[in-house]
Amino acid sequence: MSNIHKNLKFAFIVARNAALQINFVNQIEQILAKFNITALYDKETAKNIAKSGLSHDEIFAKTKLIISIGGDGNFIAVCRKYAQNEAFVFGVHTGHLGFLTDVTIDKFEHYFSEFLDGNYEIQKPNLLEAKFIKGSQITIKQAFNDIVFMRKKIKSITQIEAFLDKKHFNSYIGDGVIISSAMGSTAYNMSAGGAIIYPKCEVFSLTPVCSHSLTQRPLILPSKFKVEFISNDDVSVIIDGQESLDMKNYDKIEVGVSKFSANIIYHKDRDYFGVLKQKLRWGHE
């Protein structure tokens, strides 16, 4: 059990398009005030909603608690961006699907009160890490859900070579390949026919997208493995569907499980398989 709930005086509120969600932001701020907790905003957000803002260093010197307001997209971005700050993320759902963030705005006060009483769980899903290597230069990116290698040209297939321990083990010929974290397995990976992986498993998966070969199948690897990818084709490397890089700009890209994990605050009665059953309509025709 974490002690993040004890002696809490501040909470960092993060909302995508905060100006458009100002009513939700104000609701959360007012609820926090009931518990004598001050809402903090970074400078960019504060500027858009006419509030006072702090630098990230100033914020994390005061608190490690982030309240993410919005849908799963904002939640994913927050977990990925602030993992290195060892922040704890409490997701408040105002979107449409709510797979990761299942506390709705109308239930926030109740669940936040339980959180302050210590009635919560911390889930620590592993992130993915991609090293973009060009000569001696290395650019590192973290991903919460997935890292996708996808063809850029609509009228042609692409070929991506994959290596394990410097040994060639596969050629992904088709639309591309999805490298998914365990937590991200229910996203694009699942849509492409990949396995659903329990979030606490220390593994990651490789799933071909529209393969040119019927023998290609999803592959699940242990977290200690690193996979290198090389391609001479026009390939985009997409991080969590939110950031894109051109594979041609690099000699190779190494992907594996990151040393960083997210710290997600969930209420104790959350049932992962219950969420799957509800969202995926298991048992319905």
C-alpha positions as CSV (number, residue, x, y, z in Angstrom):
1,M,0.0,0.0,0.0
2,S,1.3,3.5,-0.9
3,N,1.1,6.4,1.5
4,I,0.2,8.8,-1.2
5,H,-3.1,9.5,0.5
6,K,-1.6,10.6,3.8
7,N,-1.1,14.3,4.7
8,L,-2.2,15.3,1.2
9,K,-2.3,19.0,0.7
10,F,-2.0,19.4,-3.1
11,A,-3.2,17.7,-6.3
12,F,-2.0,18.3,-9.8
13,I,-4.9,18.5,-12.3
14,V,-4.3,17.6,-15.9
15,A,-7.0,17.9,-18.6
16,R,-6.7,17.7,-22.3
17,N,-8.2,20.9,-23.8
18,A,-8.7,22.2,-20.3
19,A,-10.6,25.3,-21.6
20,L,-13.2,23.0,-23.2
21,Q,-13.5,21.1,-19.9
22,I,-13.5,24.0,-17.6
23,N,-16.7,23.0,-15.9
24,F,-15.3,19.6,-15.0
25,V,-12.0,21.2,-13.9
26,N,-13.9,23.6,-11.6
27,Q,-16.0,20.7,-10.2
28,I,-12.9,18.8,-9.3
29,E,-11.2,21.8,-7.8
30,Q,-14.3,22.5,-5.6
31,I,-14.4,18.9,-4.4
32,L,-10.7,18.9,-3.5
33,A,-11.3,22.1,-1.5
34,K,-13.9,20.2,0.6
35,F,-11.0,18.0,1.7
36,N,-8.6,21.0,2.2
37,I,-6.6,20.1,-0.8
38,T,-5.4,22.8,-3.2
39,A,-5.5,22.2,-7.0
40,L,-2.3,22.8,-8.9
41,Y,-1.9,23.5,-12.6
42,D,1.1,23.7,-14.9
43,K,1.7,27.0,-16.6
44,E,0.3,26.0,-20.0
45,T,-2.9,24.7,-18.6
46,A,-3.3,27.7,-16.2
47,K,-2.9,30.1,-19.1
48,N,-5.8,28.6,-20.9
49,I,-8.2,28.6,-18.0
50,A,-7.2,31.9,-16.3
51,K,-5.7,30.3,-13.2
52,S,-2.2,30.5,-11.5
53,G,0.3,28.0,-12.9
54,L,3.6,26.4,-11.7
55,S,6.5,24.7,-13.3
56,H,6.5,20.9,-13.2
57,D,9.5,21.0,-10.8
58,E,7.5,23.2,-8.5
59,I,4.4,21.0,-8.7
60,F,6.2,17.7,-8.0
61,A,8.0,19.3,-5.1
62,K,4.6,19.7,-3.5
63,T,2.7,16.6,-4.6
64,K,3.0,13.3,-6.5
65,L,-0.8,13.0,-7.1
66,I,-2.2,13.7,-10.5
67,I,-5.9,13.8,-11.3
68,S,-6.4,13.1,-15.0
69,I,-9.6,14.6,-16.3
70,G,-10.9,13.3,-19.7
71,G,-10.9,10.1,-21.6
72,D,-8.4,7.2,-21.9
73,G,-6.3,9.2,-24.3
74,N,-5.5,11.9,-21.7
75,F,-5.0,9.2,-19.1
76,I,-2.5,7.4,-21.3
77,A,-0.6,10.6,-22.1
78,V,-0.4,11.5,-18.4
79,C,0.9,8.1,-17.4
80,R,3.5,8.2,-20.1
81,K,4.6,11.8,-19.6
82,Y,5.0,11.7,-15.9
83,A,6.2,8.1,-15.2
84,Q,9.7,9.4,-14.6
85,N,8.4,11.7,-11.9
86,E,7.1,8.6,-10.1
87,A,3.6,10.2,-10.0
88,F,0.4,8.5,-9.0
89,V,-2.5,9.0,-11.4
90,F,-6.2,9.1,-10.4
91,G,-8.3,9.0,-13.6
92,V,-11.7,10.8,-13.9
93,H,-13.7,9.7,-16.9
94,T,-15.5,12.3,-19.0
95,G,-15.1,10.6,-22.4
96,H,-17.0,7.9,-24.2
97,L,-15.4,4.5,-23.6
98,G,-13.7,4.7,-20.2
99,F,-11.8,1.5,-20.3
100,L,-8.9,2.7,-18.1
101,T,-10.6,5.5,-16.3
102,D,-13.8,4.2,-14.8
103,V,-14.5,6.8,-12.1
104,T,-17.0,9.2,-13.6
105,I,-17.2,12.8,-12.6
106,D,-20.4,12.2,-10.5
107,K,-18.7,9.5,-8.5
108,F,-15.4,11.3,-8.0
109,E,-16.2,12.8,-4.5
110,H,-17.2,9.4,-3.2
111,Y,-14.2,7.5,-4.5
112,F,-11.8,10.3,-3.6
113,S,-13.1,10.2,0.0
114,E,-12.4,6.4,0.0
115,F,-8.9,7.1,-1.4
116,L,-8.2,9.5,1.4
117,D,-9.3,6.8,3.9
118,G,-6.8,4.4,2.3
119,N,-9.4,2.3,0.5
120,Y,-7.7,2.0,-2.9
121,E,-5.3,-0.1,-4.9
122,I,-2.2,0.8,-6.8
123,Q,-1.6,-0.9,-10.1
124,K,1.9,-0.6,-11.6
125,P,1.8,-1.6,-15.3
126,N,5.1,-1.7,-17.1
127,L,5.6,0.8,-19.9
128,L,7.3,0.1,-23.2
129,E,10.5,1.8,-24.2
130,A,11.8,2.4,-27.8
131,K,15.4,3.4,-28.5
132,F,15.7,5.3,-31.8
133,I,19.3,4.7,-32.8
134,K,21.2,6.8,-35.4
135,G,25.0,6.2,-35.2
136,S,26.0,7.1,-31.7
137,Q,22.9,9.1,-31.0
138,I,20.0,7.5,-29.1
139,T,16.5,9.0,-28.6
140,I,14.4,7.3,-26.0
141,K,10.6,7.2,-26.0
142,Q,8.2,5.7,-23.5
143,A,4.8,4.2,-24.4
144,F,1.9,3.2,-22.2
145,N,-0.2,1.1,-24.7
146,D,1.8,0.4,-27.8
147,I,4.5,1.2,-30.3
148,V,3.2,0.6,-33.9
149,F,5.3,0.2,-37.0
150,M,3.0,1.1,-39.9
151,R,3.4,1.5,-43.7
152,K,3.1,5.0,-45.0
153,K,2.2,4.2,-48.6
154,I,-1.4,3.1,-49.1
155,K,-0.7,1.3,-52.4
156,S,2.1,-1.0,-51.2
157,I,3.0,-3.4,-48.4
158,T,6.0,-2.9,-46.2
159,Q,8.7,-5.2,-44.9
160,I,10.1,-4.9,-41.4
161,E,13.0,-7.1,-40.2
162,A,13.0,-8.1,-36.6
163,F,16.0,-9.3,-34.5
164,L,16.3,-11.0,-31.1
165,D,19.8,-11.0,-29.5
166,K,21.2,-9.7,-32.7
167,K,19.7,-12.8,-34.6
168,H,17.2,-12.3,-37.3
169,F,14.0,-14.1,-36.4
170,N,11.2,-12.7,-38.5
171,S,10.2,-10.5,-41.5
172,Y,6.9,-8.7,-41.0
173,I,5.5,-8.2,-44.5
174,G,2.2,-6.5,-44.7
175,D,0.8,-3.3,-43.1
176,G,3.1,-3.4,-40.1
177,V,3.5,-4.7,-36.6
178,I,2.2,-3.7,-33.2
179,I,4.4,-3.9,-30.1
180,S,2.0,-3.9,-27.2
181,S,2.4,-3.7,-23.4
182,A,0.3,-6.0,-21.2
183,M,-1.9,-3.1,-20.2
184,G,-2.2,-2.0,-23.9
185,S,-3.2,-5.4,-25.1
186,T,-6.9,-4.5,-25.1
187,A,-6.3,-1.5,-27.5
188,Y,-5.0,-1.7,-31.1
189,N,-3.4,-5.1,-30.4
190,M,-6.8,-6.7,-29.7
191,S,-8.3,-5.2,-32.8
192,A,-5.6,-6.7,-34.9
193,G,-6.2,-10.2,-33.4
194,G,-3.6,-10.1,-30.6
195,A,-4.1,-11.8,-27.3
196,I,-5.6,-10.0,-24.2
197,I,-2.9,-10.1,-21.6
198,Y,-3.6,-9.6,-17.9
199,P,-2.1,-6.2,-17.0
200,K,0.2,-7.5,-14.2
201,C,2.0,-10.0,-16.5
202,E,5.6,-9.0,-17.1
203,V,5.5,-9.6,-20.9
204,F,4.9,-7.7,-24.1
205,S,3.5,-8.8,-27.5
206,L,4.3,-8.5,-31.2
207,T,1.2,-8.7,-33.4
208,P,1.4,-8.4,-37.2
209,V,-1.1,-6.1,-38.9
210,C,-2.7,-7.6,-42.1
211,S,0.2,-9.9,-42.7
212,H,1.0,-11.0,-46.3
213,S,1.5,-14.5,-44.9
214,L,-1.1,-16.8,-43.2
215,T,1.6,-18.3,-41.0
216,Q,2.3,-15.1,-39.1
217,R,0.8,-15.1,-35.6
218,P,1.0,-12.9,-32.5
219,L,4.0,-13.5,-30.3
220,I,4.3,-12.9,-26.5
221,L,7.8,-12.3,-25.1
222,P,9.1,-12.0,-21.5
223,S,10.0,-8.5,-20.3
224,K,13.8,-9.2,-20.4
225,F,13.8,-9.5,-24.2
226,K,14.7,-6.6,-26.5
227,V,13.6,-6.6,-30.2
228,E,15.4,-4.6,-32.9
229,F,13.6,-3.5,-36.0
230,I,15.0,-2.4,-39.3
231,S,13.3,-1.4,-42.6
232,N,14.2,0.3,-45.8
233,D,10.6,1.1,-46.6
234,D,8.6,4.2,-45.7
235,V,7.4,3.3,-42.2
236,S,5.9,5.4,-39.4
237,V,6.6,4.6,-35.8
238,I,3.6,5.7,-33.7
239,I,3.8,6.0,-30.0
240,D,0.4,5.4,-28.2
241,G,-1.3,6.9,-31.3
242,Q,-0.2,10.3,-30.1
243,E,3.3,10.8,-31.5
244,S,4.8,9.7,-34.8
245,L,8.4,9.4,-36.0
246,D,9.8,8.4,-39.4
247,M,11.7,5.1,-39.3
248,K,14.0,6.1,-42.2
249,N,15.6,8.7,-40.0
250,Y,17.2,5.9,-37.8
251,D,19.5,3.0,-38.3
252,K,17.4,0.7,-36.1
253,I,14.8,0.9,-33.4
254,E,15.1,-1.3,-30.2
255,V,11.9,-2.0,-28.3
256,G,11.3,-3.7,-25.0
257,V,9.8,-3.2,-21.6
258,S,10.8,0.0,-19.9
259,K,12.3,0.3,-16.4
260,F,9.5,2.8,-15.7
261,S,6.0,1.9,-14.7
262,A,2.8,3.8,-14.2
263,N,1.3,4.2,-10.8
264,I,-2.5,4.0,-11.3
265,I,-4.9,4.5,-8.4
266,Y,-8.0,2.3,-8.7
267,H,-10.9,1.9,-6.2
268,K,-10.8,-1.5,-4.5
269,D,-14.0,-2.8,-6.0
270,R,-12.7,-2.5,-9.5
271,D,-13.0,-5.8,-11.3
272,Y,-10.7,-6.1,-14.3
273,F,-12.6,-9.0,-15.8
274,G,-15.9,-7.3,-15.0
275,V,-14.7,-4.3,-17.0
276,L,-13.7,-6.6,-19.9
277,K,-17.1,-8.3,-19.8
278,Q,-18.9,-5.0,-19.8
279,K,-16.9,-3.1,-22.4
280,L,-16.5,-6.0,-24.8
281,R,-20.0,-7.3,-24.2
282,W,-18.8,-10.8,-23.5
283,G,-21.8,-13.2,-23.3
284,H,-23.9,-11.0,-25.6
285,E,-24.9,-12.0,-29.1
